[in-house]
Amino acid sequence: MTPSDANGRFKKLRDLREKLCKQKSVLDKDLKDREWLVDQLKTLHDMTDVDAYSKDDIKDRLADLLCVFEPSEDDDDDE
């Protein structure tokens, strides 16, 4: 094996490590996002069992959740 072959292999390994680290970062963010959403849905579900929360309270919570996934058109002004 020549030094240039070894350098090429090391570069491929570094590139692969970098790619895997980026994928892990994306996966970690996705898992945190999923955990947040599940917590929000549990809270919403619990709100339906408590008489202290009105239908409007539940609608407001749903609207807040939808804002996260469907930003208003005002947020698209940058395009």
JONOR-V382295 format. One record per helix or strand of 3 or more residues. SS is the DSSP state (~ for helix, > for strand). FROM is the first residue (numbers start at 1). LEN is the number of residues. Records with the same first field share a line. If there is no record, write none. Layout:
# JONOR-V382295
SS = FROM-LEN + FROM-LEN
This chain:
# JONOR-V382295
~ = 3-46 + 55-15 + 73-6
